[in-house]
Amino acid sequence: MVKRCSRCIMPETIPNITFDKNGVCNYCNEYTQSNNVTISYSNLNNIRERKEKFNNLIRQAKEKRIQAGSKYDVMVALSGGRDSSYVAWALRKMELKVLCVNYNNPFSSPQTMINIKNLVKKINADLITFQFPNKRQERCSENNLKAWLKRPDLGSIGLVCLPCKSIYLEFFKIAKKHNVSLIWDGSSPNEGSIFKLEARAGKGIRPHSLQSYLKMGSKFIKNYRYLKPCNIIPGISTLLSLDGNTSYLRWRYPDIEKCGYFWFHPYNEEEVNQVLKDVGWSKAKDNKSPWRFDCEIDSLKNYLYIQLIGATEKDDRFSKDIRSGLMTREEALQRLEEGEVNIDIVKRVLKKIHMNLSDIDLIEKI
């Protein structure tokens, strides 16, 4: 039986994890000792400050919309998943003029477009979709998975979905075209798995620092199989726009700001689920998790994580929710099955990139 932290649920298989005499992992102890916790959900002043900043952002966006004569107050990067769908609903609930923009991902769950159509109809919002030309996503994903299999590395699994990491460049272009000054997405402080970030950048190194980019770049260069034409445009675009908070975007689009809704509001999963039920949203029936099912490559990546370290990003997300007071350890343990991967989804993804399950089943744990 796998040993897990006695405070969160991080398993002993995670690289760099240690436990104290009470069975508490180093990540829980570091969180407790930190004086720079991103959001303290027990600190009312912290929450009030964030809501005040949120309200100021909305007020400024309205003013800019009026000045520019724009049709929209805000834009929502809408994937069809749970969090971004809730964000679109919440902003329309505030009677804002919302433009929803969706990247038509070739690896999207079939449920995704159903959710998007139901949502925009229910909230009466406009929708724009875009996709990359020349099968960019499929070609890049095929090349990078094959390259990764030649040199498996925990920190570079994300290169399988490299083109998707550059979508904020398109979001900003669309926002500029429609005179929208504020872009919202469903990101939150508890995303970004610690084992993935440490493997990519190194322990203690900030994810978007120059040092982290240099380390990730070295991984890219050391495996010459990544150095193919299909990665040129996605690679450059990702460096320019990753997560929507890069120096390039601030320089190129100084009048446009991108924010994560749940950096300003505590994540109330019960409320989110109830709201989305009322608007006809549903998770995919063949996926046990309501989180990140919208892109089926997530199932492939979690399958690879299990192969390498016997854990998924769900272990990390639940553990962060426990530390920040959004979930109890008992609740997380009862929901461990949400981290299970449906092998049929993995096969479906592999088929789209001309591969089979047997191609990825010989990976050794690290």
N, C-alpha and C positions, 0 to 999 in steps of 0.2 A: 504493500500500500504506500502511495506517495505521501511523504511528509509535507505538510503545509504550515505556513505561519500561523501561530495561535491567535494573532490579532486580525490579519487579513487572510487571504487564501492563496498567496503566492507559493507555488510548489518549490521543492528543493532542487528541481531540475533546471531552474532558471540560472543562467550564468551569473557569476558574481554575487549570488545570494549567500548570506550567512545568517545564523540564528543565535540569539543570546541564550542565557541559561533558562529563560522563561519561554523559549520557543518563538520569540518575536523576531521577525526578519529585520535586516538592516534598513530596508526601505521604509518600514513603519517607524523605526527609531530615528532615521534621518528626517522624516516628515514631522515627527513630534518635536524634534530639536530645532527645526528650521524656523528662522524668524522672517522668512520670506515666502510663506505659504500663499499661493496665488489667490485662492478664495477661501475664506473661513465662513462656513455656513452657520456657525454658532455665533458669529460676530455681527450683530445687527448694524453697527456703524459701517462695517465693510460693505454689507449688502446695500445700505442706504446710499453710500457714496457711488456704488456702481449703477444703481438705478437712476441716480441723479445725472450721472454722465450719460447714461442711455437716453434719458429724456432730453438732454441737451443736444445729443446727436440727432434725434428725431426732429427736434425743433429747427435745428440748422438745416436739415435736409428739406423740410417743408419750405423754409425761406428761400433756399437756393432753387427749389422747383418753381416757385412763383417768379423769382427773378429771371430764370432762364426760359420761362414759358413752357416748361416740360410737362409731359403728361403724367409722369410718375414721381412719387416721393422717394421710393426705395426700390432696390432690385434684390431678389432672393435667388441665390444659387441653389436650384432645386434638383435634387437627385432622385426624388421619389421614395427615399428612405424615410425613416421615422423622424429624425430630428429636423431636417430641412423642411419637411412637410408641416411640422408643428410651427416652425418659425414663420412660414408663409401665412398660416392661419392666424397666428398671434398678431402679426403686423396688420393684416386686414381687419382684425377685430378692433384695432385702434383706429379704424377708418382711414388708413393710409392708402394711397394709390400705389399698388404693388405691381411690378413687372417680374414675372417668374422666368428664369432662364435655365434650360436643361441641356446638359451635354448628352447627346444620344449615343451612349456607350454601347458598342457591339456586344459587350459582355453583361449587359443589364439583365436582371431577372425579369421574366415576362410580367411579373406582378408590378414592376416599376411603372410602366406606362399606364397601367390601369389606375394605379394610385394617383398619378399626376393628372390624368384626365378627370377623375372624380374630384380631386382637390380644387383644381382651377375653376371647374364648373360650380362647385359649392361656394367658393369664396369670391367668385366673379372677378378673377384676375386674368390678365393677359399672359400668354405663354410664348416664348421663343425657344426653339431648339436648334442646336448646331451639332455637327459631327466633323471629324477630321477626314480629309480626302485620302484617296488611294490606299484604303485599308491600313492607315498608319498605326492604329492601335493593335490590330491583329499581327501585322508584320513585326512590329517592335516587340510585342509580347512573346511571339514565337522565338525570335532571335535571342532575346534576353533570358528566357527560361533555358534554352539550350546552352547558352553561354554559362549561366549560373550552375547548371548540372555538371559542367566540366570542372568547376571550382566552387563548390557550395560554401556559402558564407552567410551567417545569420543577418548581418547588416545590409546585405545587398539584395535580399529577396524582393524588396520594393521596386527594383528596376524592372521587374516583370510588368509593372503597370506604369512605366515611365511617362508615356504620353498623357495619361490622366492627371499627372502631377502638374502639367502645364496649362490646365484648363482656365486658370485665373487670368491668363493673358487674354483669352477670348472674352471672359466675363467683363474685364475692364474695357475692352474695345466696344462691347455692346453697350455698356453703361455710358461711355463717352458719346456714342452715336445717339443715344436717347436722352442725353443731358441728365443722367442720374448721378447724384453725388455720393450715394451711400449704398454699399453692397452688404447684404447680410447672408451668413451661412449658418449651418447648425453645429459648428465646431464648439468644443468646450474644453476646459482645462484638464479634464481627466482622459482625454484622448492622447494618442502618441505613446505607444507601449514602451516602458522603460527598458526592457531587454532589447528591443529593436533599436532604440535611440543610443543605448550604450554600445551596442555592437557596431553601429554606424559611425558614431562620433567619438566614443570613448567615455568612460565614467567621469562624471563631473564636468564634461564639456557641454556648453549650451548648444542645442540642436541647430540653430541657424547662424552660428558663429563662423568666422573665416576658417578657424581650425577644423570645425566639423566638415565644412565643404572640401577642404584640402584632403582630409582623411578619406572622405567618400570618393573624391576624385582619384586618389591613389588606388582604391579598390577597382575602380573602373579601368584605369590604365593597366593594372597588373594582369587583367584578364583581357587579352587582345580581342577575344571574340565579341566583346561589347563594342569594339571600334568598327562599326559598320555604318554605311550611309543611312540606314533606317533610324539610327539614333541621333543623327546630327540635329535635325530640327527639334525633336522632343527634348534632347539634352539641353540645347541652348535656351529653349522656351521655359524649361523647368528652372534653370538657374535664374532666369529673369523674373519668374513669377510665382515660385513655390509658395503655396499657402496664401497667396494674395498679400503678403506683407514684406516685399523686398524693396531694396533701395531703388532699383530700376523703376518699379511701379510708382513709388512715391515721387520720383523725378519725372517720369513720363506722364503721369496722371495726378498732378498735385491737388486737383480739386475733387478727387474721388477717394473715398476711404472704404476699406473693407473691414467688417467686424464680425465676430462670432457671437451670436445671440446669448449663448449660455455662459459667456464670460461676464455677462451683466445680470443674469437671472439664475437663481438656484435651479438645478435640474429636478423637476418634480415628475418622476416617471409615471406615477399614477394619473396625474392630470394629463400628461402627454398622451398616454394610451387612451384615456376616455375621450379626449377631444378628437383624436384621429379615428376612433371607432364611429363617432357621430358624423364624420365627413366621408365615410366609406373607404377609409384606408385600411390596408391589411398587409401583414407580412407574407412572404412567400410560403405556401403550404408545405414545400419540401425542405424548408430551412427552419431549424428549431429556434434560431435567434432572430429577434426583431431588429437587431443592430447590425448595420452594414451588409444586409442581405442584398441590397439593391444592385451591387456589382458582384457578380459571381466569381470574379477573380479572388475576392476575399476568402472564399472557401478554399481555393487552391493554395493561397498563401498560408492559411491556417493549417492546411494539410501538411505543408512543408515545415511549418513551425513544429508541429507535432512530431514529424519525422526527426527533426534536429534536436529539440529540447523537451519534447513531451508536454508542451503547453501551448496555449493559444493566446491571442490578444484579449480574449474574454477574461482569462485569469487576471490579467493586469488591470483591465477596466474595472472589474468588480472590486479588486483590491483597492484601487484608488477611490472608488465610491464609498467603500467602508471607511477609509481613513478620513474622508471629508464629510462623513456623517449622512450620506445619502442612502446607505444600505447597511443592514446588519450582516455580521459574518454568517449567521444562520440562514438568512435569506439568500446570500450568495452561494452557500453550500447546496441549498435546495435547487438552485438554478444552474448548477454545473453542466447539466446536459445541453444548455444553450451553446456550449463550446464544442459540442460534437459536430463533426463534419459529415455531410451527406456525400458519399462517394460518387453518387450519380451526378451531382453538380460539378464535381471535379472532372469527371469524365466528359461532361458537356463542354466545359471550358477547353480541355485539352483537344477535343475534336475540332474546335474552331481554329486551333493553331496547328492542326495536322500532327498531333501527338497522341500517345496512348498512356494509360496508367502505368504500364510496365516500364515506360521511359523514366519514371520518377520514383520508382519503388526500391532503389538500391542505395539510398542515401544513408550514411552512417550518422548516428547521433554525435553531437560535439561534446 
